[in-house]
Amino acid sequence: MPKTNGNSNTQSQAGLELTQSFLVVAEELNFRRSAERLNVDQSALTRRIQKLEHLLGFALFERTTREVTLTPAGRSFYEGNERLLQTYSRAVKSARLVAEGKKGVLRLAYMAFAATELMPFAVSRYRRLYPHVDVNLRYIRTQGQKLALAHDEVDIGYMIGPFDHSDFHSLLLAKDPLYVVTPRNHRLTRLHEVRPADLAQEELILGDLVEWEAYRWRLNEMFSAEGVPLNIKLEASNTLALVGLVAAGLGITVYPESLIGFLGRNVEVRPILQPDFRIETVLVWKRTNRAKTVRQFVDIARNLPARG
């Protein structure tokens, strides 16, 4: 049975190729021009038409030394199949655009720290250069992005770094300095310099471990290296809630520079003067994903001005 299906598929494919050649000749009514259009030898094209006529059991063309015309049966066969050539041409054009990265879908994931500048600027430039590619954006936390990339649910992810894995490419885009975010007129705003040790006795409001897991781990690593324990009193799942809680005087938080310009007027910020207190943002994609849309987006992201 498998052998019969294979032969049937081969015959159908051969018949489709022969019919495509016929349609071109029927349009041109000239074997030389048709052969050039199909990029084949004229003799090879003649054999194709003869083979198709043999398969069909009737003549398609009347040929003289001066002209080529369709037989009545040939015209009927052409009228019944002319849409095939149009559909084929559209399919070839569409597939070529996909192969060139000019058409298709790019699935892009991002986390909060990339949402303000890195991702929007890259998407804006990409859309200008490749307007016919649909860009699907999804907000996914860093750990979730790793799973989504592994399962081919997204093509590229903006996540907290570093990320080093043999199955993925990783591109460092930014190293954001960390800032302490306080209520207005907080004691930390009166210091000439804010250092990690100055936060030792402060009550912290941080993102919860469900949404902010990667960031929390990085903060723990940095503060632990300085011998400063994190005194976490409240948790929230999104940036607006964190800022609101700080503004209400319930504690302070720590944010990367990328978010500082979006905090509003009810809080104050100061940089933490420790060179290692930085958060990396990396662009990650699967090594096996060689789509041109992915390579083109990575090139754009790579060539945007670096931060940090």
Phi and psi in degrees as a GROMACS rama.xvg file:
@    title "Ramachandran Plot"
@    xaxis  label "Phi"
@    yaxis  label "Psi"
@TYPE xy
-56.3346  -35.4252  PRO-2
-67.0404  -39.9229  LYS-3
-63.6571  -45.102  THR-4
-61.0735  -40.5143  ASN-5
-62.4653  -43.7121  GLY-6
-64.6168  -39.2996  ASN-7
-63.3459  -42.5566  SER-8
-64.4815  -40.7392  ASN-9
-63.4674  -42.91  THR-10
-64.6812  -39.5587  GLN-11
-64.7266  -40.9453  SER-12
-65.2483  -42.431  GLN-13
-63.3248  -42.1675  ALA-14
-62.7823  -36.149  GLY-15
-66.6713  -42.6057  LEU-16
-64.8322  -41.9448  GLU-17
-65.0944  -40.9999  LEU-18
-65.5494  -37.4232  THR-19
-62.1038  -42.9555  GLN-20
-62.1848  -42.1055  SER-21
-59.4759  -44.482  PHE-22
-61.7233  -38.0631  LEU-23
-65.6541  -45.8574  VAL-24
-63.7691  -38.6916  VAL-25
-63.7246  -32.1383  ALA-26
-76.3298  -43.1965  GLU-27
-82.6894  -33.0932  GLU-28
50.5719  40.1034  LEU-29
-158.177  118.364  ASN-30
-71.0654  -33.2433  PHE-31
-65.875  -50.7456  ARG-32
-63.4195  -37.9999  ARG-33
-64.369  -40.877  SER-34
-63.7662  -40.4042  ALA-35
-64.5282  -41.1721  GLU-36
-65.4649  -36.1601  ARG-37
-89.3725  -6.56862  LEU-38
60.7931  46.8992  ASN-39
-134.261  165.324  VAL-40
-69.1024  148.759  ASP-41
-62.4134  -37.9147  GLN-42
-65.6424  -37.0956  SER-43
-66.2967  -37.97  ALA-44
-65.5233  -40.9042  LEU-45
-60.4636  -41.4208  THR-46
-65.3531  -35.9987  ARG-47
-61.0086  -46.0569  ARG-48
-65.8046  -40.4022  ILE-49
-63.7845  -39.7199  GLN-50
-65.6869  -41.4729  LYS-51
-64.509  -42.7667  LEU-52
-61.0286  -38.5277  GLU-53
-65.2724  -41.996  HIS-54
-65.4652  -38.9138  LEU-55
-78.7423  -31.9769  LEU-56
89.0517  14.2471  GLY-57
-151.386  158.112  PHE-58
-77.8518  143.4  ALA-59
-103.965  -30.014  LEU-60
-130.589  150.805  PHE-61
-107.147  122.952  GLU-62
-119.268  131.388  ARG-63
-125.046  179.339  THR-64
-68.8879  -17.8793  THR-65
-104.914  -31.4017  ARG-66
-151.983  163.705  GLU-67
-123.546  127.41  VAL-68
-131.167  157.755  THR-69
-80.0955  139.737  LEU-70
-73.6244  163.129  THR-71
-54.8208  -40.7155  PRO-72
-66.8254  -37.4958  ALA-73
-63.7487  -40.8119  GLY-74
-65.8605  -41.1474  ARG-75
-62.4261  -41.5943  SER-76
-65.804  -37.7605  PHE-77
-65.8476  -47.3558  TYR-78
-62.3128  -31.6952  GLU-79
-77.8318  -16.8155  GLY-80
-123.944  2.1723  ASN-81
-62.9068  -30.6898  GLU-82
-65.3537  -25.478  ARG-83
-60.0154  -43.2777  LEU-84
-66.3785  -41.5537  LEU-85
-62.9192  -44.2089  GLN-86
-63.8251  -41.4439  THR-87
-61.8226  -45.1297  TYR-88
-63.1848  -42.5304  SER-89
-63.9687  -39.7772  ARG-90
-64.7832  -40.3787  ALA-91
-64.5514  -45.7167  VAL-92
-62.4369  -43.7632  LYS-93
-64.2374  -43.4238  SER-94
-65.5332  -36.6387  ALA-95
-64.5365  -41.0664  ARG-96
-63.4582  -38.4188  LEU-97
-65.0278  -44.5332  VAL-98
-62.0097  -32.5362  ALA-99
-86.6531  -0.143384  GLU-100
75.3284  18.2609  GLY-101
-99.1292  -3.91602  LYS-102
-150.862  152.429  LYS-103
133.597  -155.02  GLY-104
-132.952  132.992  VAL-105
-116.09  119.77  LEU-106
-100.066  114.957  ARG-107
-120.17  126.663  LEU-108
-107.747  151.603  ALA-109
-151.308  155.112  TYR-110
-112.232  176.318  MET-111
-57.6038  -39.1929  ALA-112
-71.1061  -17.5903  PHE-113
-96.6121  -7.88741  ALA-114
-74.6646  -19.4662  ALA-115
-90.3736  -34.249  THR-116
-135.965  -58.0167  GLU-117
-56.6345  -53.3566  LEU-118
-69.0991  -49.2211  MET-119
-60.8462  -41.3887  PRO-120
-65.4483  -41.0092  PHE-121
-67.1465  -42.7052  ALA-122
-64.0516  -39.9125  VAL-123
-60.1595  -46.6717  SER-124
-67.601  -39.7667  ARG-125
-63.1385  -42.4969  TYR-126
-64.7617  -34.5624  ARG-127
-66.3705  -38.8282  ARG-128
-81.4399  -31.5669  LEU-129
-131.698  69.7689  TYR-130
-66.8114  -17.0914  PRO-131
-96.4942  5.17324  HIS-132
-95.1175  125.262  VAL-133
-78.6009  124.992  ASP-134
-102.572  114.694  VAL-135
-98.6665  118.953  ASN-136
-103.71  136.717  LEU-137
-137.289  128.63  ARG-138
-81.2357  119.549  TYR-139
-140.487  134.186  ILE-140
-63.0516  162.482  ARG-141
-55.5112  -50.1885  THR-142
-62.7077  -37.374  GLN-143
-65.987  -34.4069  GLY-144
-63.8106  -38.2594  GLN-145
-60.7382  -41.2454  LYS-146
-68.8723  -42.1942  LEU-147
-63.3467  -39.7574  ALA-148
-65.9286  -44.2111  LEU-149
-62.1198  -33.8679  ALA-150
-93.6925  9.1832  HIS-151
59.3872  33.4645  ASP-152
-88.1445  -22.5057  GLU-153
-135.057  161.813  VAL-154
-96.4737  -38.255  ASP-155
-140.645  147.505  ILE-156
-136.431  136.394  GLY-157
-92.4763  115.689  TYR-158
-139.894  169.939  MET-159
-74.991  130.856  ILE-160
-102.857  -177.955  GLY-161
-77.2549  159.049  PRO-162
-139.129  113.347  PHE-163
-125.593  109.667  ASP-164
-147.238  138.064  HIS-165
-64.6912  -20.7577  SER-166
-87.8682  -4.44583  ASP-167
-132.782  149.284  PHE-168
-89.4508  147.048  HIS-169
-137.702  130.636  SER-170
-121.872  120.583  LEU-171
-74.1547  124.475  LEU-172
-106.986  -33.4887  LEU-173
-157.883  151.304  ALA-174
-128.61  92.89  LYS-175
-80.2534  126.979  ASP-176
-63.7426  150.371  PRO-177
-93.9116  145.999  LEU-178
-124.336  147.843  TYR-179
-90.8785  133.211  VAL-180
-111.435  123.229  VAL-181
-128.526  164.504  THR-182
-63.6133  164.343  PRO-183
-65.4787  141.601  ARG-184
64.0458  25.3064  ASN-185
-69.9497  154.993  HIS-186
-60.4536  -32.305  ARG-187
-65.007  -26.1791  LEU-188
-73.376  -13.3704  THR-189
-92.5977  -4.17796  ARG-190
-81.0496  143.33  LEU-191
-68.4393  -35.4862  HIS-192
-138.304  135.542  GLU-193
-105.889  121.214  VAL-194
-116.537  162.525  ARG-195
-52.0599  -39.9463  PRO-196
-62.3454  -24.6474  ALA-197
-68.9948  -15.4593  ASP-198
-95.7773  -0.0736536  LEU-199
-58.72  -38.4449  ALA-200
-99.0147  2.69808  GLN-201
-84.2951  147.558  GLU-202
-85.085  122.531  GLU-203
-98.4789  144.049  LEU-204
-116.188  114.809  ILE-205
-126.26  161.152  LEU-206
-63.4828  146.06  GLY-207
-72.3067  164.793  ASP-208
-70.7178  -18.0298  LEU-209
-69.1609  -48.7885  VAL-210
-96.3872  -23.3644  GLU-211
-119.289  26.4227  TRP-212
-55.6756  -51.192  GLU-213
-63.1633  -41.4985  ALA-214
-65.4946  -41.7446  TYR-215
-61.6788  -41.4136  ARG-216
-62.4584  -41.1508  TRP-217
-65.9592  -42.3958  ARG-218
-60.6558  -43.8415  LEU-219
-59.4651  -42.3412  ASN-220
-61.9377  -45.9765  GLU-221
-67.3201  -47.6739  MET-222
-69.2286  -35.8063  PHE-223
-63.3231  -37.0709  SER-224
-63.6571  -24.4772  ALA-225
-95.0557  0.329651  GLU-226
72.3366  25.8342  GLY-227
-111.449  115.928  VAL-228
-75.6084  147.334  PRO-229
-89.1183  121.416  LEU-230
-98.6203  81.689  ASN-231
-86.8228  121.321  ILE-232
-108.704  -32.2396  LYS-233
-137.834  152.736  LEU-234
-130.662  150.345  GLU-235
-145.272  162.337  ALA-236
-97.773  -14.4579  SER-237
-137.683  163.956  ASN-238
-65.3981  -36.3027  THR-239
-64.3258  -41.6655  LEU-240
-66.0257  -40.1581  ALA-241
-61.028  -46.4084  LEU-242
-64.5453  -40.9929  VAL-243
-62.3323  -41.0331  GLY-244
-66.9514  -38.461  LEU-245
-65.6969  -46.8714  VAL-246
-59.6557  -29.8664  ALA-247
-79.3817  0.480063  ALA-248
83.2581  19.7647  GLY-249
-89.2127  -3.39264  LEU-250
155.799  -168.631  GLY-251
-123.96  167.245  ILE-252
-139.15  175.18  THR-253
-126.296  124.567  VAL-254
-126.495  152.948  TYR-255
-77.8569  160.095  PRO-256
-57.7048  -31.6021  GLU-257
-60.1472  -22.7205  SER-258
-101.257  -7.91293  LEU-259
-60.8386  -38.107  ILE-260
-72.3961  -2.21704  GLY-261
-118.908  19.5188  PHE-262
-90.9803  -15.7522  LEU-263
88.1248  -174.578  GLY-264
-100.163  -0.690453  ARG-265
-94.2341  4.11287  ASN-266
-132.861  164.77  VAL-267
-125.254  155.822  GLU-268
-131.244  150.242  VAL-269
-142.334  139.421  ARG-270
-69.666  145.696  PRO-271
-88.8919  116.253  ILE-272
-84.3222  76.2115  LEU-273
-147.473  115.109  GLN-274
-55.9592  -30.2409  PRO-275
-83.1388  -5.99138  ASP-276
-84.1948  78.0867  PHE-277
-138.304  149.3  ARG-278
-113.769  125.8  ILE-279
-85.3984  140.082  GLU-280
-113.781  125.825  THR-281
-121.839  152.71  VAL-282
-103.405  129.241  LEU-283
-128.022  138.294  VAL-284
-148.95  156.783  TRP-285
-73.1189  138.43  LYS-286
-62.1692  -32.0896  ARG-287
-79.9129  -8.89194  THR-288
-87.5628  98.156  ASN-289
-105.336  20.079  ARG-290
-61.2655  140.802  ALA-291
-63.7423  -32.3164  LYS-292
-59.0603  -38.8236  THR-293
-68.5322  -48.1602  VAL-294
-61.3581  -39.82  ARG-295
-67.6088  -39.7516  GLN-296
-67.1632  -41.0426  PHE-297
-60.4518  -41.924  VAL-298
-61.0726  -40.125  ASP-299
-65.6359  -47.6787  ILE-300
-61.5035  -37.9762  ALA-301
-65.3014  -33.9615  ARG-302
-93.3053  0.474799  ASN-303
-72.3416  151.459  LEU-304
-55.085  132.154  PRO-305
-73.8293  153.43  ALA-306
-120.124  139.873  ARG-307
